[in-house]
Amino acid sequence: MNILLVYGSTEGQTRKIAEFCAERLGAAGHVVDLRDSRRRMVDLELSAFDMVILAGSVHQKTHQESLANFTIAHRKALKSVPTLLISVSLAIAFENGEAEARGYTDSFAEYVGFEPTGVVLVAGALKFDEYDYYMNQIVEHVVLENRGEIEGDREFTDWDKLGDALDSFVTGNR
C-alpha cells in the first residue's frame, strides 16, 4: 500500500509519532511518504496514495493551522481514500480526558469541512526544559489545571496502543 503521512508538530512529539508510524508501516511492507504540513508540496499527487494519515497536535485547543490548511486544500481528494487522523493532546493522558480530546477532533473536522474515516487519540508530551517562564505558567495553570503536579519533562505517549490502533486501521481499510 502507498500511504501518505502528513503531520503538524509544534514541539516535536507529533513528528516523533509520525516517524514511529512511518517506520512501523514501512516494516509491514507499505511505502510511506512522510511530509511536514509546514512545507510546500508542489509535487504531491494524492491520487498516487491508497491511504492518508494526518497527524497533528493540539495547542490552545486547536490543531496546527498548517495541517488544517493542507486538509482544506485537499479535502475533495481526501474524501476518496481512507483517512486516519492522529490527534495528539495532553487531554487524553488524564482521567476523564477523552471527551475533551474528542472535542478537539470534532472541532478540527468541522473547521476543515472533512470527516476522516478514523480517529486515534494519542497522548503527547510535556517538555518543561524547553519552555520559557511564560509557557511553563500556561502549562501549569491552564493545560494541567488540577490534574496533578508534574515536574520535568514527561512523555505520555503509549507507543504500543498507538501501534495497535495504526495496524487495526490499515488492516481494516485495505
C-alpha positions as CSV (number, residue, x, y, z in Angstrom):
1,M,0.0,0.0,0.0
2,N,1.1,3.5,-0.7
3,I,0.5,5.7,2.3
4,L,0.8,9.5,2.6
5,L,1.5,10.6,6.2
6,V,1.2,14.4,6.7
7,Y,2.0,15.8,10.2
8,G,2.0,19.1,12.0
9,S,4.2,19.3,15.1
10,T,4.9,22.3,17.4
11,E,7.3,20.9,19.9
12,G,8.4,17.7,18.2
13,Q,6.4,14.9,19.8
14,T,4.0,14.7,16.9
15,R,6.9,14.5,14.5
16,K,8.3,11.6,16.6
17,I,4.9,9.9,16.5
18,A,4.7,10.4,12.7
19,E,8.2,8.9,12.3
20,F,7.2,5.9,14.5
21,C,4.1,5.4,12.3
22,A,6.1,5.6,9.1
23,E,8.7,3.2,10.4
24,R,6.1,0.7,11.6
25,L,4.2,0.9,8.3
26,G,7.4,0.5,6.3
27,A,8.4,-2.6,8.3
28,A,5.0,-4.0,7.4
29,G,5.8,-3.7,3.7
30,H,4.0,-0.4,3.0
31,V,5.5,2.5,1.1
32,V,5.2,5.7,3.2
33,D,5.7,9.2,2.1
34,L,6.2,11.3,5.3
35,R,5.6,15.1,4.9
36,D,5.6,18.0,7.2
37,S,2.5,20.1,6.7
38,R,4.5,23.3,7.0
39,R,6.5,22.5,3.8
40,R,5.3,23.2,0.3
41,M,4.1,20.1,-1.5
42,V,4.0,21.2,-5.1
43,D,4.9,17.7,-6.4
44,L,2.2,16.0,-4.4
45,E,-0.3,13.8,-6.3
46,L,-2.9,12.4,-3.8
47,S,-4.2,10.0,-6.4
48,A,-1.0,8.0,-6.0
49,F,-1.9,7.0,-2.5
50,D,-4.2,4.3,-1.2
51,M,-4.5,5.9,2.3
52,V,-3.7,9.1,4.0
53,I,-2.8,9.7,7.6
54,L,-3.0,13.1,9.1
55,A,-1.2,13.7,12.5
56,G,-1.4,16.9,14.4
57,S,-1.0,18.1,18.0
58,V,-3.4,20.2,19.9
59,H,-2.2,23.6,21.3
60,Q,-4.6,26.2,22.7
61,K,-7.5,23.8,21.9
62,T,-6.7,23.6,18.1
63,H,-4.6,21.6,15.7
64,Q,-1.8,23.2,13.7
65,E,-3.0,25.7,11.1
66,S,-0.7,24.1,8.5
67,L,-2.4,20.7,8.9
68,A,-5.8,22.4,8.7
69,N,-4.7,24.3,5.6
70,F,-3.5,21.1,4.0
71,T,-6.7,19.3,4.8
72,I,-8.9,22.1,3.4
73,A,-6.8,22.3,0.2
74,H,-7.0,18.6,-0.4
75,R,-10.4,17.8,1.1
76,K,-12.0,16.6,-2.1
77,A,-9.2,14.1,-2.8
78,L,-9.1,13.0,0.8
79,K,-12.8,12.0,0.6
80,S,-11.9,9.4,-1.9
81,V,-9.4,7.5,0.2
82,P,-9.4,6.0,3.8
83,T,-8.0,8.8,6.0
84,L,-6.9,8.5,9.6
85,L,-6.5,11.5,11.9
86,I,-4.0,11.0,14.7
87,S,-4.8,13.7,17.3
88,V,-2.0,14.3,19.8
89,S,-3.1,16.1,23.0
90,L,-2.4,16.1,26.8
91,A,-6.2,15.8,27.5
92,I,-6.2,12.1,26.6
93,A,-3.4,11.4,29.0
94,F,-5.5,12.2,32.0
95,E,-8.5,10.5,33.6
96,N,-11.8,11.7,32.0
97,G,-9.9,13.5,29.2
98,E,-11.4,11.6,26.3
99,A,-14.4,13.8,25.8
100,E,-12.2,16.9,25.7
101,A,-9.8,15.2,23.2
102,R,-12.7,14.1,21.0
103,G,-14.0,17.7,21.1
104,Y,-10.7,18.8,19.5
105,T,-11.1,16.3,16.7
106,D,-14.7,17.2,16.2
107,S,-13.8,20.9,16.0
108,F,-11.0,20.1,13.5
109,A,-13.4,18.2,11.3
110,E,-16.0,20.9,11.4
111,Y,-13.4,23.6,10.7
112,V,-11.8,21.9,7.7
113,G,-15.1,20.5,6.3
114,F,-13.8,17.0,6.3
115,E,-14.6,13.9,8.4
116,P,-11.7,11.4,8.5
117,T,-12.5,7.7,8.2
118,G,-10.9,7.1,11.6
119,V,-9.5,9.0,14.5
120,V,-6.9,7.9,17.0
121,L,-6.4,9.9,20.2
122,V,-2.8,9.9,21.4
123,A,-1.2,11.4,24.5
124,G,1.6,13.8,23.8
125,A,4.5,15.1,26.0
126,L,5.5,17.9,28.2
127,K,8.9,19.4,27.6
128,F,9.3,21.8,30.5
129,D,13.0,22.1,29.9
130,E,12.3,23.7,26.5
131,Y,9.6,26.1,27.8
132,D,10.2,29.7,28.8
133,Y,8.7,31.1,32.1
134,Y,5.5,32.2,30.4
135,M,4.9,28.8,28.7
136,N,5.6,27.0,31.9
137,Q,2.9,29.1,33.6
138,I,0.4,28.3,30.9
139,V,1.1,24.6,31.1
140,E,0.9,24.5,34.8
141,H,-2.2,26.7,35.3
142,V,-4.2,26.2,32.1
143,V,-3.2,22.9,30.5
144,L,-2.7,20.8,33.6
145,E,-5.3,22.7,35.7
146,N,-6.0,20.4,38.7
147,R,-4.7,17.3,37.0
148,G,-1.8,16.8,39.4
149,E,1.7,18.1,39.7
150,I,4.2,17.1,37.1
151,E,7.8,18.2,37.3
152,G,10.2,18.0,34.5
153,D,9.8,16.6,31.0
154,R,7.4,13.7,30.6
155,E,6.3,11.7,27.6
156,F,2.7,10.3,27.9
157,T,2.6,8.6,24.5
158,D,1.5,4.9,24.7
159,W,3.5,3.5,21.8
160,D,2.0,0.0,21.9
161,K,-1.5,1.4,21.9
162,L,-0.7,3.7,19.0
163,G,0.9,0.8,17.0
164,D,-2.1,-1.4,17.6
165,A,-4.6,1.3,16.5
166,L,-2.5,2.1,13.4
167,D,-2.3,-1.6,12.5
168,S,-6.0,-2.0,13.0
169,F,-6.9,1.0,10.8
170,V,-4.6,-0.1,8.0
171,T,-5.7,-3.7,8.1
172,G,-9.4,-2.7,8.2
173,N,-9.1,-0.3,5.2
174,R,-7.2,-2.4,2.7
